[in-house]
Amino acid sequence: MGTVLVTDADCVLGRALCAELAACGFGVLAHARTPAREPYPAPIVPVTAGRISEALAGWNETVAPIGHVLFGQPWDAADFTDEDGLEAMAAFLEDDLVGFLDDLQAAARLLARRNGAQLWVLTREDSTCYYTGQPSLPIRARARHAAVKSLAKEVFRFGVRANCANIQTLAEQASPEEWQHARNGLKAFAMKFKPVEAVAVARTLTAFLRQVDLPISGMVVPIGVGFAEVNI
C-alpha cells in the first residue's frame, strides 16, 4: 500500500485520516509543527518539523519511502484576525504562500517518477465559517488551488496526480448552537447543507489514495453536502 505523509495532522480531521489510512494498510507518517497533543496509536509514526521542506530535504528513503503526500488543512489562520488590518493580512499571506510553495515543491520532487503517487492539498470551503467561528481566509484557499493546478500540469508526466480537496466545516468543529446559527444565516442554502463527520471525509480521501490509476489530476474536489461551487 505504501506510506502516506500527512502534514498538519494533529487535528480532528488529520487524526481521523491517519487512523483510516492505517486501518487500510498504509504506512502513516503524522506530521505536526510542534509535538502532538496526544500520542498516536501504533503503527502511526509522528514527525515533528516546522517546515515540511526542511524535513524532506534530509529524508531517509530507506527507512520509510513515501508514496503519497497529503497536506492537511492549515489551522493557524486562527492566529490572524480582521482587527490586525490589511497590511498584516498581506504579510501573513505572503509568508504563508511562500512557505507552502517550498513545501509543495519538496513534496513533488520526492514523489517524482513514482507512477501512481498522489499529492493532495486540503483546503477549507468557507460557507459556514462565518457563522460557526471557524478561521477562514478564502484568498488563502484560492492561492493554494491555483498553485496545485499549476503544479499538476508539470508533475503528471512523472506519474504524480496532484489535486485539492475543498472540505466543508466538519460536524465536530462546531457546537449544536453554532450549527443552528449557521443554518439561520444560510437560509435557503441550509436546506441543502448537512455537516459531515471527520471519519466520513477520511474514508473518502483514503478511497482516492487507494486507487492506483486515479483518473483526476489538477482538480479541486469539493467534499461536503450542498452549495460548493468548484470545478467538479
Disulfide bonds with the S-S distance in Angstrom:
none
